[in-house]
Amino acid sequence: MKETPLSNCERRFLLRAIEERKRLDGRQTYDYRSIRISFGTDYGCCVVELGKTRVLGQVSCELVSPKLNRATEGILFFNLELSQMAAPAFEPGRQSDLLVKLNRLLERCLRNSKCIDTESLCVVAGEKVWQIRVDLHLLNHDGNIIDAASIAAIVALCHFRRPDVSVQGDEVTLYTPEERDPVPLSIHHMPICVSFAFFQQGTFLLVDPSEREERVMDGLLVIAVNKHREICTIQSSGGIMLLNEQVLRCSKIAGVKVAEITELIQKALENDQKVRKEGGKFGFAESIAKQRITAFRMEKAPVDTSDVEEKAEEVLAAADPPPDLLSVSKPVLWTPGTAQIGEGVENSWGDLEDSEKEDEDEGGSDEAIILDGVRTDVGMEVSNTGSQEAPIVLSDSEEEETIILEPDKNPKKTRTQTISAKQEKAPSTTPVKKRRKKRTAN
């Protein structure tokens, strides 16, 4: 799976933040991320966390035949693996260019710098020597793999103990840890890599770049230094041209950072050795922070709740009622048995639209309405409504039926308005004549 590229907006945002001397995680220009070291139950097993970048280191040993040109020296072998669990871009079972570059840099930093006395690994000259193998597994990738890997490798080598051996003639005896205490390796110094990322063709410099900062950097400078400020190896990549002053400045910064990291490593080794001697609990399980869920445990509130009731009464007394409550309209009773919220508007349910009234005048002349068992024509009903004082006005449409709840209050006004509206729209003489003709024909 290919690595997801950064968008132009993200790239511009990162570069602009670097120009303003700011970083995404809040660090300063020369600040390292927090380093955490934890050890396993076996000797030579450790996990180093550099921020969110995690590397597992494991050291093993075995008796092998030495090389022909170095018959009295032991063998050191380093292997770094980039698992797909660390990042989706890493493909399993394939030697990528990044992996080859990291392995070579580790070998130059640790083996070529002679940090370990390889002659002390010889058991029988020309026949038996110890082969020390350092396996590094990247568990999570968040930038600056080489620094985390170099710290994990040197910590695992310092923590490792090889079995004790004895030679009697041609016979080599290997003792278990129960028979004899294991022997630590002879380490001269502890070289540690420090990475510097350059931006804008070397104008801006950052220490310990994160994964996003590595994507937008123009070049990378890696310097391996020990606490005595001795440069063990140096490598520049990215194709940028650096000045002598820039390299010297980076070397001074690396010396300060390596001294701090070396002190942290020594304290972690001393604490682990102290716990093992006292018989305490040790291992990866003990290094994990305990986070227990206590359902019945309640923490005390930091607020003083002694006089809450008195304060609440004072607040309620001083508070004014909200203005919305005062402006709520009260129900209006127009007649007994009815109620209305608010003033309301005129009732227009009985009024017909113009189009409905025209349709009614054209096609409503042939219809009849049956009321109380008597069949009455529409034209006769319109002409006779003026002489009747009924509270209900009938028409050819159900929408025009109007029921007046107040028969005592001006009933004649409502009926005359309905009749006058009908008389304006359609005259009653013509439809009456047509209807009479139809009756005679029948």
ChimeraX attribute file (.defattr): number of C-alpha atoms within 10 A of each C-alpha:
attribute: neighborCount
match mode: 1-to-1
recipient: residues
	/A:1	9
	/A:2	8
	/A:3	9
	/A:4	8
	/A:5	9
	/A:6	12
	/A:7	9
	/A:8	9
	/A:9	8
	/A:10	13
	/A:11	17
	/A:12	13
	/A:13	13
	/A:14	20
	/A:15	19
	/A:16	13
	/A:17	13
	/A:18	19
	/A:19	15
	/A:20	10
	/A:21	14
	/A:22	15
	/A:23	19
	/A:24	13
	/A:25	8
	/A:26	8
	/A:27	13
	/A:28	13
	/A:29	16
	/A:30	15
	/A:31	13
	/A:32	17
	/A:33	17
	/A:34	9
	/A:35	17
	/A:36	15
	/A:37	18
	/A:38	21
	/A:39	25
	/A:40	18
	/A:41	14
	/A:42	14
	/A:43	19
	/A:44	23
	/A:45	25
	/A:46	26
	/A:47	27
	/A:48	26
	/A:49	21
	/A:50	24
	/A:51	18
	/A:52	16
	/A:53	23
	/A:54	25
	/A:55	28
	/A:56	23
	/A:57	28
	/A:58	23
	/A:59	24
	/A:60	17
	/A:61	16
	/A:62	12
	/A:63	17
	/A:64	15
	/A:65	17
	/A:66	21
	/A:67	14
	/A:68	8
	/A:69	8
	/A:70	12
	/A:71	17
	/A:72	21
	/A:73	22
	/A:74	25
	/A:75	22
	/A:76	17
	/A:77	12
	/A:78	17
	/A:79	18
	/A:80	22
	/A:81	19
	/A:82	25
	/A:83	18
	/A:84	17
	/A:85	14
	/A:86	17
	/A:87	16
	/A:88	14
	/A:89	14
	/A:90	21
	/A:91	15
	/A:92	13
	/A:93	10
	/A:94	10
	/A:95	12
	/A:96	12
	/A:97	8
	/A:98	10
	/A:99	16
	/A:100	12
	/A:101	11
	/A:102	18
	/A:103	18
	/A:104	13
	/A:105	21
	/A:106	23
	/A:107	16
	/A:108	16
	/A:109	24
	/A:110	24
	/A:111	17
	/A:112	13
	/A:113	18
	/A:114	16
	/A:115	18
	/A:116	22
	/A:117	14
	/A:118	21
	/A:119	17
	/A:120	14
	/A:121	22
	/A:122	22
	/A:123	20
	/A:124	17
	/A:125	15
	/A:126	16
	/A:127	15
	/A:128	20
	/A:129	25
	/A:130	23
	/A:131	21
	/A:132	22
	/A:133	17
	/A:134	22
	/A:135	19
	/A:136	24
	/A:137	19
	/A:138	23
	/A:139	20
	/A:140	19
	/A:141	23
	/A:142	18
	/A:143	21
	/A:144	23
	/A:145	22
	/A:146	21
	/A:147	21
	/A:148	25
	/A:149	29
	/A:150	27
	/A:151	25
	/A:152	29
	/A:153	32
	/A:154	24
	/A:155	27
	/A:156	27
	/A:157	26
	/A:158	21
	/A:159	23
	/A:160	22
	/A:161	20
	/A:162	21
	/A:163	16
	/A:164	16
	/A:165	14
	/A:166	11
	/A:167	11
	/A:168	7
	/A:169	6
	/A:170	8
	/A:171	9
	/A:172	13
	/A:173	11
	/A:174	14
	/A:175	14
	/A:176	13
	/A:177	13
	/A:178	7
	/A:179	10
	/A:180	12
	/A:181	13
	/A:182	17
	/A:183	13
	/A:184	16
	/A:185	18
	/A:186	15
	/A:187	14
	/A:188	11
	/A:189	18
	/A:190	27
	/A:191	27
	/A:192	32
	/A:193	27
	/A:194	26
	/A:195	22
	/A:196	21
	/A:197	24
	/A:198	23
	/A:199	20
	/A:200	15
	/A:201	15
	/A:202	17
	/A:203	10
	/A:204	16
	/A:205	22
	/A:206	22
	/A:207	23
	/A:208	23
	/A:209	26
	/A:210	22
	/A:211	14
	/A:212	15
	/A:213	23
	/A:214	18
	/A:215	14
	/A:216	18
	/A:217	23
	/A:218	17
	/A:219	21
	/A:220	21
	/A:221	19
	/A:222	21
	/A:223	23
	/A:224	29
	/A:225	28
	/A:226	22
	/A:227	20
	/A:228	13
	/A:229	16
	/A:230	13
	/A:231	19
	/A:232	20
	/A:233	19
	/A:234	18
	/A:235	11
	/A:236	15
	/A:237	12
	/A:238	13
	/A:239	10
	/A:240	16
	/A:241	11
	/A:242	15
	/A:243	9
	/A:244	9
	/A:245	9
	/A:246	12
	/A:247	14
	/A:248	11
	/A:249	10
	/A:250	19
	/A:251	21
	/A:252	12
	/A:253	15
	/A:254	27
	/A:255	21
	/A:256	15
	/A:257	21
	/A:258	22
	/A:259	16
	/A:260	12
	/A:261	17
	/A:262	20
	/A:263	11
	/A:264	14
	/A:265	19
	/A:266	13
	/A:267	12
	/A:268	18
	/A:269	17
	/A:270	12
	/A:271	10
	/A:272	19
	/A:273	14
	/A:274	12
	/A:275	12
	/A:276	14
	/A:277	8
	/A:278	8
	/A:279	9
	/A:280	9
	/A:281	12
	/A:282	17
	/A:283	16
	/A:284	13
	/A:285	13
	/A:286	13
	/A:287	14
	/A:288	9
	/A:289	7
	/A:290	8
	/A:291	6
	/A:292	6
	/A:293	7
	/A:294	7
	/A:295	6
	/A:296	6
	/A:297	7
	/A:298	7
	/A:299	6
	/A:300	7
	/A:301	7
	/A:302	6
	/A:303	6
	/A:304	8
	/A:305	9
	/A:306	8
	/A:307	8
	/A:308	9
	/A:309	10
	/A:310	9
	/A:311	12
	/A:312	11
	/A:313	11
	/A:314	10
	/A:315	11
	/A:316	10
	/A:317	9
	/A:318	9
	/A:319	9
	/A:320	8
	/A:321	9
	/A:322	8
	/A:323	8
	/A:324	7
	/A:325	8
	/A:326	8
	/A:327	8
	/A:328	10
	/A:329	10
	/A:330	10
	/A:331	11
	/A:332	13
	/A:333	11
	/A:334	9
	/A:335	9
	/A:336	6
	/A:337	6
	/A:338	9
	/A:339	11
	/A:340	11
	/A:341	11
	/A:342	11
	/A:343	10
	/A:344	8
	/A:345	6
	/A:346	6
	/A:347	7
	/A:348	7
	/A:349	10
	/A:350	13
	/A:351	15
	/A:352	15
	/A:353	8
	/A:354	10
	/A:355	8
	/A:356	12
	/A:357	18
	/A:358	15
	/A:359	10
	/A:360	17
	/A:361	17
	/A:362	11
	/A:363	10
	/A:364	18
	/A:365	18
	/A:366	15
	/A:367	11
	/A:368	15
	/A:369	16
	/A:370	9
	/A:371	9
	/A:372	6
	/A:373	7
	/A:374	7
	/A:375	10
	/A:376	13
	/A:377	18
	/A:378	22
	/A:379	22
	/A:380	11
	/A:381	16
	/A:382	17
	/A:383	12
	/A:384	9
	/A:385	15
	/A:386	13
	/A:387	7
	/A:388	9
	/A:389	12
	/A:390	13
	/A:391	17
	/A:392	14
	/A:393	18
	/A:394	18
	/A:395	20
	/A:396	19
	/A:397	13
	/A:398	9
	/A:399	12
	/A:400	16
	/A:401	15
	/A:402	18
	/A:403	12
	/A:404	13
	/A:405	10
	/A:406	10
	/A:407	13
	/A:408	9
	/A:409	10
	/A:410	9
	/A:411	15
	/A:412	15
	/A:413	9
	/A:414	15
	/A:415	19
	/A:416	13
	/A:417	11
	/A:418	17
	/A:419	15
	/A:420	10
	/A:421	13
	/A:422	17
	/A:423	13
	/A:424	9
	/A:425	12
	/A:426	15
	/A:427	12
	/A:428	18
	/A:429	9
	/A:430	11
	/A:431	17
	/A:432	16
	/A:433	12
	/A:434	12
	/A:435	15
	/A:436	11
	/A:437	10
	/A:438	10
	/A:439	9
	/A:440	7
	/A:441	6
	/A:442	6
